[in-house]
Amino acid sequence: MQRELQGHYAKVSTVGESVLAFVPAPLPPDPSIDWTPELHSKFDKALLALGRNPTG
């Protein structure tokens, strides 16, 4: 599956200082995500890992 870039950088300035801000691509992605059983399983494992206590 080939996707476009996930966003772009835009130059903005505030208080006389220029910075680059990341502007994400609009949702939902095109083409949409193909939620195969394998991908769904990987997503679930990643979600569980994010919720784990790193010290416990």
C-alpha distances in whole Angstrom, upper triangle without the diagonal:
4,7,10,13,14,17,20,24,27,30,33,36,39,42,42,39,36,33,29,27,24,22,19,17,18,17,15,12,10,8,10,9,9,12,13,16,15,13,16,18,17,17,21,22,21,23,26,26,26,29,31,34,34,38,38
4,7,10,11,15,17,21,24,27,30,33,36,40,39,36,33,30,26,25,21,20,17,15,16,16,15,11,10,8,11,11,12,15,16,19,18,16,19,21,19,19,23,24,22,24,27,27,27,30,32,35,35,38,39
4,7,8,11,14,17,20,24,26,30,33,36,36,33,30,27,23,21,18,16,13,11,13,13,12,8,7,7,9,10,12,15,17,20,19,16,19,21,19,18,22,23,21,23,26,26,25,28,31,33,33,37,38
4,6,8,11,14,17,21,23,27,30,33,33,30,27,24,20,19,15,14,11,9,11,12,12,9,8,9,12,13,15,18,20,24,23,20,22,24,22,21,25,26,24,25,28,28,27,30,32,35,34,38,39
4,5,7,11,14,17,20,24,26,30,29,27,23,20,17,15,12,11,9,8,11,12,13,10,11,12,14,15,18,20,22,25,24,21,23,25,22,21,25,25,23,24,27,27,25,28,31,33,32,36,38
4,7,10,13,17,19,23,25,28,28,26,22,19,16,14,10,9,6,5,9,10,11,9,10,12,13,13,17,18,21,24,23,19,21,23,20,19,22,23,20,21,24,24,22,25,28,30,29,33,35
4,7,10,13,15,19,21,25,25,22,19,16,12,10,7,5,4,4,8,11,13,11,13,15,16,17,20,22,25,27,26,23,24,26,24,22,25,26,23,23,27,26,24,27,29,31,31,34,36
4,7,10,13,16,19,23,22,20,16,13,10,8,6,5,6,8,11,14,16,15,16,18,19,20,24,26,28,31,30,26,27,30,27,25,28,29,26,26,30,29,26,29,32,33,33,36,38
4,7,9,13,16,19,19,16,12,10,6,5,4,6,9,11,14,17,19,18,20,22,23,24,27,29,31,34,32,29,30,32,29,27,30,31,27,28,31,30,27,30,32,34,33,36,38
4,6,10,13,17,16,14,10,8,5,5,6,7,10,12,15,18,21,20,22,24,25,26,30,31,34,37,36,32,33,35,33,30,33,34,30,30,34,33,30,33,35,36,35,38,41
4,7,10,14,12,10,7,6,5,6,9,10,14,16,19,22,25,24,25,28,29,30,34,35,38,40,39,35,36,38,36,33,36,37,33,33,36,35,32,35,37,37,37,39,42
4,7,10,10,8,6,6,6,7,10,11,15,17,19,23,26,25,27,30,30,31,35,36,39,42,41,37,38,40,37,34,37,38,34,34,37,35,32,35,37,37,37,39,42
4,7,6,5,4,6,8,10,13,15,18,21,23,26,29,29,31,33,34,35,39,40,43,45,44,40,41,42,40,37,40,40,36,36,39,37,34,36,39,39,38,40,43
4,5,5,7,8,11,12,15,17,20,23,25,27,30,31,33,36,36,37,40,41,44,46,45,41,42,43,41,38,40,41,37,36,39,38,34,36,38,38,37,39,42
4,6,9,11,14,15,19,20,24,27,28,31,34,34,37,39,40,40,44,45,48,49,48,45,45,46,44,41,43,43,40,39,41,40,37,38,40,40,39,41,44
4,7,10,13,15,19,21,24,27,29,32,35,35,37,40,40,41,45,45,48,50,49,45,46,48,45,42,44,45,41,40,43,42,38,40,42,42,41,43,46
4,7,10,12,16,18,22,25,27,30,33,33,35,37,38,38,42,43,46,47,46,42,43,44,41,39,41,41,38,37,40,38,35,37,39,39,38,39,43
4,7,10,13,15,19,22,24,27,30,30,31,34,35,35,39,40,43,45,43,40,41,42,39,37,39,40,36,36,39,37,34,36,38,38,37,39,42
4,6,10,13,16,19,22,24,27,27,29,31,32,32,36,37,39,41,40,36,37,39,35,33,36,36,32,32,35,33,30,33,35,35,34,36,39
4,7,9,13,16,18,21,24,23,25,27,28,28,32,33,36,38,36,33,34,36,32,30,33,33,30,30,33,31,28,31,33,33,32,35,38
4,6,10,13,15,18,21,20,23,25,25,26,29,30,33,35,34,30,31,33,30,28,30,31,27,27,30,29,26,28,31,31,31,33,36
4,6,10,12,15,18,17,19,21,22,22,26,27,30,32,30,27,28,30,27,24,27,28,24,24,27,26,23,26,29,30,29,32,34
4,7,9,12,15,14,17,19,19,20,24,25,28,31,30,26,27,29,27,24,27,28,25,24,28,27,24,27,30,31,31,34,36
4,6,9,11,11,13,16,16,17,20,22,25,27,26,22,23,26,23,21,24,25,22,21,25,25,22,25,27,29,29,33,34
4,7,9,8,10,12,13,14,18,20,23,26,25,22,22,25,23,21,24,26,23,22,26,26,24,26,29,31,32,35,37
4,6,7,9,12,12,14,18,19,23,25,26,22,22,25,24,21,24,26,23,23,26,27,24,27,30,32,33,36,37
3,5,8,11,9,11,15,16,20,22,23,19,19,22,21,18,21,23,21,20,24,25,22,24,28,30,31,35,35
4,7,8,7,9,12,14,17,20,21,17,17,21,20,17,20,22,20,20,23,24,23,25,28,31,32,35,36
4,6,5,7,11,13,16,19,19,16,17,20,19,17,20,22,20,20,24,24,23,25,28,31,32,35,36
3,5,8,11,14,17,20,20,17,18,22,21,19,22,24,23,23,27,27,26,28,31,34,35,39,39
4,7,9,12,14,18,18,16,17,20,20,18,21,24,22,23,26,27,26,29,32,35,35,39,39
4,6,9,12,15,16,13,14,18,17,15,18,21,20,20,23,25,24,26,29,32,33,37,37
4,6,9,12,13,10,10,14,14,12,15,17,16,17,20,21,21,23,26,29,30,34,34
4,6,9,10,8,9,13,13,12,15,17,17,18,21,22,22,24,27,30,31,35,35
4,6,8,6,6,9,10,10,12,14,15,15,18,19,20,22,24,28,29,32,32
4,5,5,6,9,10,11,12,14,15,16,18,20,21,23,25,28,29,33,32
4,6,5,6,9,10,10,12,14,15,17,18,20,21,23,27,28,31,30
4,5,5,6,9,10,11,13,14,16,17,19,20,22,25,26,29,29
4,5,5,6,9,10,11,12,14,15,17,19,20,24,24,28,28
4,5,5,6,9,10,10,12,14,15,17,19,23,24,27,26
4,5,5,6,9,10,11,12,14,16,17,21,22,25,24
4,5,5,6,9,10,11,12,15,16,19,20,23,23
4,5,5,6,9,10,11,13,15,18,19,23,22
4,5,5,6,9,10,11,13,16,18,21,20
4,5,5,6,9,10,11,15,15,19,18
4,5,5,6,9,10,14,14,18,18
4,5,5,7,9,13,14,17,17
4,5,5,7,10,12,15,14
4,5,5,9,9,13,13
4,6,8,9,13,13
4,7,9,12,11
4,6,9,8
4,5,5
4,6
4
